[in-house]
Structure formats: structure tokens, C-alpha cells
Amino acid sequence: MEKAYKRSRVLYIIEAALEYLISIFFAQELLPELTKSLGISDATTGVISAIISLGCVFQLASMLLRGNRAKPVVLVLSILNQTVFMLLYLIPLFNFGKNTKIVLFIVGFLFAYLIYYIAHPKKMNWFMSLIDDGQRGKFTSKKEIVSLISGMGFSFLMSWVVGYFSQRGETEKAFVIFAITMFFLMVGHSLTMIFSCEKEAPASKSHGFGEIFSTFKEKSVILVAIVFIIWYIATNSTKPFLGTYMKNNFELAHWFRIGFLPAISAVARIAASIILGIYADKKSFSKMVSICFGIASLSFLAIVFTSPSFGSANGYIMFTLHYILYGIAMGGINSSLTNLCYDYAPVEKRVGALAVTQAVSGVIGFLTTLAFSPLVDKIQANGNKLFGINIYAQEAVAIVGTLFSCLAMAYVLIFLVKRKKSE
């Protein structure tokens, strides 16, 4: 049986890489290409990006799915959500009015992430159960490294595709290529899950809404949820608006926005993942993530000093700095937030803990973007001025991202690191 588990761990690494490649089509670098073709504004694009965070609330629905086997449900839901993703890039080809296309896109986008987040906790628990607790840091970093290396070449290829067809005035052809690419990625992704084995999950003492309520009562889950909430406020106040900032205000080249920046961020994240994964296994994920939040605050601070008024060179330099620092930070944050649930929640409540923490923080993250969207519109409509001060909207929201990243770091040090020491 151990041989089957070993094979499944390899397949999990491949599965994660293929899923990551699909997510690139809806990252802040590529999404503006699609939303601009549909006539969607900067602020609305930011809100749409934040729908990803709102989708986390649907993870609670995963707790209503009974049964000890996750594989059949996860497989079906994954195929469904990726099929919808694929169709979103075909909407510009439809012979519908502008408003109809926008509504179709937003509804489809929300539905796809709804399905994704219902399946996500079950899938995570399925695959993570195949990994020894003492190896989770190293394995997670290895998994991320494979995904990031794959994503680097893939991002450059997609940036070339959209750049080539945009220059020819045939952007819709690029979208068709994207849809076809997603189809083949979906097939490969499905096969990795089909051929993976599954351990029977421990029986939960409660089911359905009872499990949701009992998870909310866990003090350790609440402590971790607060970390998620603070971080989601930091990132959702800033990141959803950066894609249009690069594209519309700086008019940075396609190869730089879609290819180079994700690649340089991935290189930084890979290097950091190796070191941080080992550090987390030796020390703790709480200590490691506190360091990462500090680095994230510096990445947002870089955006505060990124302005078109300083010239295009400022954009190339400062966005590069932001992506490098953010990549280093995410080398630990992305894995830590999941692993903190595994560190602090009881074994039988791990699925619930992951669902609850991401659901609550996801809603807060979405509301954060929704709250800052009018501010972005107002500053832009006011000639990039706030209280009489010359400032671009994205610089203003980056200040919020910086402050809340610092707050997340302080919270972890005070409430999680000290708690681990006392235990």
C-alpha cells in the first residue's frame, strides 16, 4: 500500500501544477486582458478578482458533503469548474450585447469558484492525509516549486500569445487558444486524480451544520481564522487593483506584465520555499509565517512608491521589486495558512477548520475589495488626487496593504508563537 501512497504523492505534485497553470488564466496579469475586451472598468475588475476570495465561503458547503470518500465528488466538481473556466474565455466570441457578456462572465466566474471551493477542502484533506505530519513543510515546498517552475515557462508562452494577437488586432484568437489549452490541462488534471489512491478519512463526531457550529467553537480555529482575516484584508485591499494599474496607467509591455513579473516572482518564491519549508519543519509554521508577513509588508510598501508620474522606468523597477518580495513572502504564506489549520485543529476537524477559516476570511477579503473599489473610482475621477494630495489610487490602497501585513506579523508573534512556546 505504501507504494500506492508514494505514487499518489507524485500525482498530487502533478495535479497541483496543472491546477496552478489553469489559475494563471485568471491571475491579475491575464484577467485584465479579458475584462478589458468585455468593457469592464478598473474598479469592477478589482471586485471580480476579489470574487475568488468570496468563493471561500462556499468551502463551508464541503462540510455538508457526507461520506468518508472524497475522490468521486472532488473529481466531478473539478471537471465542472474547469469546464466553466474554459468557457469564460469564449464569451467575447458570443454575438451578445456588452451588458449580457459582462453578466455572463461575472455569473460564470462566481459559479466556477463556487464549485472549486466546495471541492477544495475535501481534496486538500485527501492528498495531505498521504503525507507524514513531520514532512508537510518539505513536501509542500517541493509541490510549490514544481508548480512555479511550470508556471514560469507557461506565463511567458501565454504572454507571447496574447501580445502577438493583440498587435494584430485579433485578441479573440488568443482567447480561443487559451480555452483549448485549458481543455487539455483539465484532462491531465482529471487523470492525476483518477489514478491517485485515497485513505479513509477519520469519522467526524458531528455532521452537516453540527460540524460547522462545533468547528466555530474551537478556540484554536478562531485564532488561526484571525490570521487569515488580517492577511486577506491586506492583500485584497491592494492586489486586485494592480493588474489594471500596470496595463492602463503604466502601459507596461505584455512580455513584462504577463511573462517576466510572474517568472521573477516564481524564482524568488522557489528559493524561499526551500529554505522556509525546512525552517517550518524545524521551528514552526507560526514562526515562519510571521517572517513572511514582514516581507509582504515591504512588497506593498514598494507599490506606495510606484507612480507613473516618476516615469515608466519607475514602473519597471518598482513592480519588479514588489513581485520579488511578494514571491518570497508567498513562499511561506501560501503553505503556512493551510498548515496552521493542521497544526492547531484536532485531526477530525481539519477539513472543517480549513473551510471555516478560509470562508470567514474570504468574505472579509471580498468586502475589503468592495469597500475600496469606490475609493479607487473616486481618486481616478478626481484626477488622481486624495485630500488635495497627488496620489494614484493603487498607491493609496497599498498603504492599507502595508499596515495590515505588519498587523498580521504582530498578531502571529503575540498570539500563535507565544502559544506554541507555552505548550
C-alpha positions as CSV (number, residue, x, y, z in Angstrom):
1,M,0.0,0.0,0.0
2,E,2.9,2.3,0.7
3,K,3.9,2.1,-3.0
4,A,0.4,3.3,-3.9
5,Y,0.7,6.2,-1.5
6,K,4.1,7.1,-2.9
7,R,2.7,7.1,-6.4
8,S,-0.2,9.3,-5.3
9,R,2.1,11.8,-3.7
10,V,3.9,12.2,-7.0
11,L,0.5,12.6,-8.8
12,Y,-0.5,15.2,-6.2
13,I,2.5,17.3,-7.2
14,I,1.5,17.0,-10.9
15,E,-2.2,17.7,-10.0
16,A,-1.2,20.9,-8.2
17,A,1.0,22.0,-11.1
18,L,-1.8,21.5,-13.6
19,E,-4.3,23.3,-11.4
20,Y,-1.8,26.2,-11.0
21,L,-1.4,26.5,-14.8
22,I,-5.2,26.9,-15.1
23,S,-5.3,29.5,-12.4
24,I,-2.8,31.6,-14.3
25,F,-5.5,32.5,-16.9
26,F,-7.4,34.3,-14.1
27,A,-4.4,35.9,-12.3
28,Q,-4.1,39.7,-12.1
29,E,-1.8,39.7,-15.1
30,L,-4.0,37.9,-17.6
31,L,-7.5,38.7,-16.3
32,P,-7.4,42.4,-17.3
33,E,-6.9,41.2,-21.0
34,L,-10.3,39.5,-20.8
35,T,-12.2,42.1,-18.7
36,K,-10.9,45.0,-21.0
37,S,-12.2,43.2,-24.1
38,L,-15.6,43.0,-22.3
39,G,-15.5,46.7,-21.4
40,I,-15.2,46.3,-17.7
41,S,-13.7,49.1,-15.6
42,D,-10.6,49.0,-13.4
43,A,-12.6,49.1,-10.2
44,T,-15.0,46.4,-11.4
45,T,-12.1,44.2,-12.5
46,G,-10.8,44.5,-8.9
47,V,-14.1,43.4,-7.5
48,I,-14.2,40.5,-9.9
49,S,-10.7,39.4,-8.8
50,A,-11.9,39.5,-5.2
51,I,-14.8,37.1,-6.1
52,I,-12.1,34.5,-5.7
53,S,-11.9,35.4,-2.0
54,L,-15.6,35.4,-1.7
55,G,-15.7,31.9,-3.1
56,C,-14.0,30.7,0.0
57,V,-17.4,30.9,1.9
58,F,-18.6,28.0,-0.2
59,Q,-16.0,25.8,1.4
60,L,-18.5,25.5,4.2
61,A,-20.7,23.5,1.8
62,S,-17.9,20.9,1.7
63,M,-18.7,20.1,5.4
64,L,-22.3,19.2,4.4
65,L,-21.0,16.5,2.0
66,R,-21.1,13.3,4.0
67,G,-19.2,10.1,3.4
68,N,-15.6,9.1,4.0
69,R,-14.6,9.1,0.3
70,A,-13.7,12.5,-1.2
71,K,-12.3,11.3,-4.6
72,P,-15.6,10.8,-6.6
73,V,-17.1,14.1,-5.5
74,V,-13.8,16.1,-5.9
75,L,-13.3,14.6,-9.4
76,V,-16.7,15.5,-10.7
77,L,-16.7,19.1,-9.2
78,S,-13.2,19.7,-10.6
79,I,-14.2,18.8,-14.1
80,L,-17.3,21.0,-13.8
81,N,-15.4,24.1,-12.5
82,Q,-12.6,23.8,-15.1
83,T,-15.1,23.5,-17.9
84,V,-16.8,26.7,-16.9
85,F,-13.4,28.4,-16.7
86,M,-12.7,27.3,-20.2
87,L,-16.0,28.7,-21.5
88,L,-15.3,32.1,-19.9
89,Y,-12.6,32.9,-22.5
90,L,-15.1,32.1,-25.3
91,I,-17.7,34.8,-24.1
92,P,-16.1,37.6,-26.2
93,L,-16.9,35.4,-29.3
94,F,-20.6,35.3,-28.5
95,N,-22.9,37.5,-30.5
96,F,-24.4,39.2,-27.4
97,G,-24.6,42.7,-26.2
98,K,-21.9,44.2,-24.0
99,N,-24.0,44.1,-20.8
100,T,-25.1,40.5,-21.5
101,K,-21.5,39.4,-21.9
102,I,-20.5,41.1,-18.7
103,V,-23.3,39.4,-16.7
104,L,-22.4,36.0,-18.3
105,F,-18.8,36.5,-17.3
106,I,-19.4,37.5,-13.7
107,V,-22.0,34.8,-13.1
108,G,-19.8,32.1,-14.7
109,F,-16.7,33.3,-12.8
110,L,-18.6,33.2,-9.5
111,F,-20.1,29.8,-10.3
112,A,-16.8,28.3,-11.2
113,Y,-15.1,29.4,-8.0
114,L,-18.2,28.3,-6.0
115,I,-17.7,24.7,-7.3
116,Y,-13.9,25.0,-6.8
117,Y,-14.2,25.9,-3.2
118,I,-16.8,23.3,-2.4
119,A,-14.3,20.6,-3.5
120,H,-11.1,22.3,-2.3
121,P,-11.1,21.3,1.5
122,K,-12.0,17.7,0.6
123,K,-9.3,17.5,-2.0
124,M,-6.7,19.0,0.4
125,N,-7.5,16.6,3.2
126,W,-7.5,13.7,0.8
127,F,-4.0,14.4,-0.5
128,M,-2.5,15.8,2.7
129,S,-3.5,12.6,4.6
130,L,-1.0,10.8,2.4
131,I,1.9,12.9,3.9
132,D,3.5,12.4,7.3
133,D,3.0,15.4,9.5
134,G,6.8,15.8,10.0
135,Q,7.3,16.1,6.3
136,R,4.5,18.5,5.4
137,G,6.8,21.6,5.2
138,K,9.3,19.9,2.8
139,F,6.6,18.3,0.7
140,T,4.6,21.5,0.4
141,S,7.6,23.4,-0.7
142,K,8.5,20.7,-3.3
143,K,5.0,20.8,-4.6
144,E,5.0,24.6,-4.9
145,I,8.4,24.6,-6.6
146,V,7.2,22.2,-9.4
147,S,4.1,24.4,-9.9
148,L,6.1,27.6,-10.0
149,I,8.7,26.3,-12.5
150,S,5.9,25.0,-14.7
151,G,4.2,28.4,-14.4
152,M,7.2,30.4,-15.4
153,G,7.5,29.0,-18.9
154,F,3.8,28.8,-19.2
155,S,3.3,32.5,-18.3
156,F,5.9,33.6,-20.9
157,L,4.2,31.5,-23.6
158,M,0.8,32.9,-22.8
159,S,2.2,36.5,-22.7
160,W,3.6,35.9,-26.2
161,V,0.3,34.5,-27.5
162,V,-1.7,37.5,-26.2
163,G,0.9,40.0,-27.3
164,Y,1.2,38.6,-30.8
165,F,-2.5,38.5,-31.4
166,S,-3.2,41.9,-29.7
167,Q,-0.7,43.6,-32.0
168,R,-2.6,42.1,-35.0
169,G,-5.9,43.3,-33.6
170,E,-7.0,39.6,-33.1
171,T,-7.1,39.3,-29.4
172,E,-10.1,36.9,-29.6
173,K,-7.9,34.3,-31.3
174,A,-5.7,34.3,-28.3
175,F,-8.7,33.7,-26.1
176,V,-9.6,30.6,-28.3
177,I,-6.1,29.3,-27.8
178,F,-6.4,29.8,-24.0
179,A,-9.7,27.8,-24.0
180,I,-8.2,24.9,-25.9
181,T,-5.1,24.9,-23.6
182,M,-7.4,24.8,-20.6
183,F,-9.2,21.8,-22.0
184,F,-6.0,19.7,-22.3
185,L,-4.9,20.9,-18.8
186,M,-8.3,19.8,-17.5
187,V,-7.9,16.3,-19.0
188,G,-4.4,15.9,-17.5
189,H,-5.6,17.2,-14.1
190,S,-8.5,14.7,-14.0
191,L,-6.2,11.8,-14.8
192,T,-3.9,12.6,-11.9
193,M,-6.9,12.3,-9.5
194,I,-8.3,9.2,-11.2
195,F,-5.1,7.3,-10.6
196,S,-4.5,8.6,-7.1
197,C,-5.4,6.4,-4.1
198,E,-7.3,7.6,-1.0
199,K,-7.1,6.9,2.7
200,E,-10.4,6.6,4.5
201,A,-10.9,9.8,6.5
202,P,-11.4,9.6,10.3
203,A,-15.1,9.7,11.2
204,S,-16.3,13.1,12.4
205,K,-18.3,13.2,15.7
206,S,-20.8,15.6,14.1
207,H,-22.1,16.1,10.6
208,G,-23.5,18.9,8.4
209,F,-24.4,22.1,10.2
210,G,-23.5,20.5,13.5
211,E,-19.9,20.1,12.3
212,I,-19.8,23.7,11.2
213,F,-21.0,25.0,14.5
214,S,-18.7,22.8,16.5
215,T,-15.7,24.0,14.4
216,F,-16.6,27.6,15.1
217,K,-16.5,26.9,18.8
218,E,-12.8,25.7,18.6
219,K,-10.6,28.4,20.2
220,S,-7.6,27.2,18.2
221,V,-9.6,27.5,14.9
222,I,-10.7,31.1,15.8
223,L,-7.0,32.1,16.5
224,V,-6.0,30.8,13.0
225,A,-9.1,32.4,11.4
226,I,-8.0,35.8,12.7
227,V,-4.6,35.4,10.9
228,F,-6.5,34.6,7.7
229,I,-8.8,37.6,8.1
230,I,-6.0,40.2,8.7
231,W,-3.9,38.8,5.8
232,Y,-6.9,38.8,3.4
233,I,-7.6,42.5,4.3
234,A,-4.0,43.3,3.5
235,T,-3.9,41.5,0.1
236,N,-7.5,42.3,-1.0
237,S,-7.1,46.0,-0.4
238,T,-4.3,46.1,-2.9
239,K,-3.6,43.2,-5.2
240,P,-6.9,43.1,-7.2
241,F,-6.2,46.6,-8.5
242,L,-2.6,46.2,-9.6
243,G,-3.3,44.4,-12.9
244,T,-5.2,47.3,-14.4
245,Y,-2.6,49.7,-12.9
246,M,0.2,48.1,-14.8
247,K,-1.8,47.8,-18.0
248,N,-3.7,51.1,-18.1
249,N,-1.5,53.6,-16.2
250,F,2.0,52.4,-17.0
251,E,1.1,50.5,-20.2
252,L,3.9,48.0,-19.4
253,A,4.8,45.6,-22.2
254,H,2.9,42.2,-22.4
255,W,6.1,40.2,-22.0
256,F,6.9,42.1,-18.9
257,R,3.5,42.1,-17.2
258,I,2.4,38.6,-18.1
259,G,5.7,36.8,-18.6
260,F,8.6,38.4,-16.7
261,L,6.9,39.6,-13.5
262,P,5.3,36.2,-12.7
263,A,8.6,34.5,-13.6
264,I,10.8,36.6,-11.4
265,S,8.3,36.2,-8.6
266,A,8.3,32.4,-9.1
267,V,12.1,32.3,-8.9
268,A,12.1,34.2,-5.6
269,R,9.3,32.0,-4.3
270,I,11.1,28.8,-5.3
271,A,14.3,29.9,-3.5
272,A,12.3,31.0,-0.4
273,S,10.1,27.8,-0.4
274,I,13.1,25.5,0.0
275,I,14.5,27.5,3.0
276,L,11.2,28.3,4.6
277,G,9.8,24.7,4.3
278,I,12.9,23.4,6.2
279,Y,12.6,26.2,8.7
280,A,8.9,25.5,9.3
281,D,9.5,21.8,10.0
282,K,12.3,22.5,12.4
283,K,10.8,25.5,14.2
284,S,7.1,26.0,13.4
285,F,4.8,27.3,10.7
286,S,3.7,30.2,13.0
287,K,7.3,31.5,13.3
288,M,7.9,31.1,9.6
289,V,4.7,32.9,8.6
290,S,5.5,35.9,10.9
291,I,8.7,36.4,8.9
292,C,6.8,36.2,5.7
293,F,4.2,38.8,6.7
294,G,7.0,41.2,7.4
295,I,8.4,40.7,3.9
296,A,4.9,41.1,2.5
297,S,4.6,44.5,4.1
298,L,7.8,45.6,2.3
299,S,6.3,44.3,-1.0
300,F,3.2,46.5,-0.6
301,L,5.4,49.4,0.6
302,A,7.1,49.2,-2.8
303,I,3.8,49.9,-4.5
304,V,3.3,53.1,-2.4
305,F,6.3,54.5,-4.3
306,T,5.3,53.2,-7.7
307,S,3.8,56.1,-9.7
308,P,3.5,56.9,-13.5
309,S,4.5,60.5,-12.6
310,F,8.0,59.2,-11.9
311,G,8.3,57.8,-15.5
312,S,7.9,54.4,-17.0
313,A,11.3,53.3,-15.6
314,N,9.8,53.6,-12.1
315,G,7.1,51.1,-13.0
316,Y,9.6,48.5,-14.4
317,I,11.8,48.8,-11.3
318,M,9.3,49.0,-8.5
319,F,6.9,46.4,-9.9
320,T,9.9,44.0,-10.2
321,L,10.8,44.8,-6.6
322,H,7.2,44.2,-5.5
323,Y,6.9,40.9,-7.3
324,I,10.2,39.6,-5.9
325,L,9.3,40.5,-2.3
326,Y,5.8,39.2,-2.6
327,G,7.1,36.0,-4.2
328,I,9.4,35.4,-1.2
329,A,6.6,36.1,1.2
330,M,4.2,33.8,-0.6
331,G,6.8,31.1,-0.5
332,G,5.8,30.7,3.1
333,I,2.4,32.2,3.4
334,N,0.6,30.1,0.9
335,S,1.6,26.8,2.6
336,S,1.5,28.2,6.2
337,L,-2.1,29.2,6.2
338,T,-3.1,25.7,5.3
339,N,-0.6,24.0,7.6
340,L,-1.6,26.3,10.6
341,C,-5.0,24.6,10.4
342,Y,-3.3,21.2,10.5
343,D,-1.1,22.4,13.5
344,Y,-3.9,23.8,15.6
345,A,-7.1,21.9,14.8
346,P,-7.9,18.4,16.0
347,V,-7.4,15.7,13.3
348,E,-11.1,15.0,12.9
349,K,-11.8,18.8,12.4
350,R,-9.1,19.6,9.9
351,V,-11.4,19.8,6.9
352,G,-13.8,22.0,8.9
353,A,-11.0,24.2,10.2
354,L,-9.7,24.9,6.7
355,A,-13.2,25.5,5.4
356,V,-14.3,27.8,8.2
357,T,-11.1,29.9,8.3
358,Q,-11.0,30.4,4.6
359,A,-14.7,31.0,4.4
360,V,-14.7,33.8,7.0
361,S,-11.6,35.4,5.7
362,G,-12.8,35.1,2.2
363,V,-15.9,37.1,2.9
364,I,-13.9,39.7,4.7
365,G,-11.5,39.8,1.8
366,F,-14.2,40.3,-0.7
367,L,-15.9,43.0,1.4
368,T,-12.5,44.7,1.6
369,T,-12.2,45.0,-2.1
370,L,-15.8,46.0,-2.4
371,A,-15.2,48.8,0.1
372,F,-12.0,50.1,-1.6
373,S,-13.4,49.9,-5.1
374,P,-15.4,53.2,-4.8
375,L,-12.2,54.8,-3.4
376,V,-10.3,53.7,-6.5
377,D,-13.0,55.2,-8.7
378,K,-13.2,58.4,-6.7
379,I,-9.4,59.0,-6.8
380,Q,-9.2,58.3,-10.5
381,A,-12.3,60.6,-11.2
382,N,-10.6,63.3,-9.1
383,G,-7.5,63.4,-11.3
384,N,-5.5,61.1,-9.1
385,K,-5.9,63.3,-6.0
386,L,-6.9,62.4,-2.4
387,F,-7.5,65.2,0.1
388,G,-5.7,67.5,-2.3
389,I,-2.6,65.3,-2.4
390,N,-1.4,63.9,-5.8
391,I,-1.6,60.2,-5.4
392,Y,-2.7,57.3,-7.6
393,A,-5.5,55.1,-6.3
394,Q,-3.2,52.0,-6.2
395,E,-0.6,53.9,-4.2
396,A,-3.3,54.8,-1.7
397,V,-4.6,51.2,-1.2
398,A,-1.1,49.9,-1.0
399,I,-0.7,51.8,2.2
400,V,-3.5,49.8,3.7
401,G,-1.8,46.6,2.5
402,T,1.4,47.6,4.2
403,L,-0.2,48.4,7.5
404,F,-2.3,45.2,7.7
405,S,0.6,43.0,6.7
406,C,2.5,44.4,9.7
407,L,-0.5,43.8,11.9
408,A,-0.6,40.2,10.7
409,M,3.0,39.7,11.7
410,A,2.5,41.2,15.1
411,Y,-0.6,39.1,15.8
412,V,1.1,35.8,14.9
413,L,4.1,36.7,17.1
414,I,1.9,37.6,20.1
415,F,-0.9,35.0,19.9
416,L,0.4,32.0,18.0
417,V,4.2,31.9,18.5
418,K,3.8,32.5,22.3
419,R,1.0,29.9,22.5
420,K,3.3,27.3,20.9
421,K,6.1,28.1,23.4
422,S,3.7,27.7,26.3
423,E,2.5,24.3,25.0
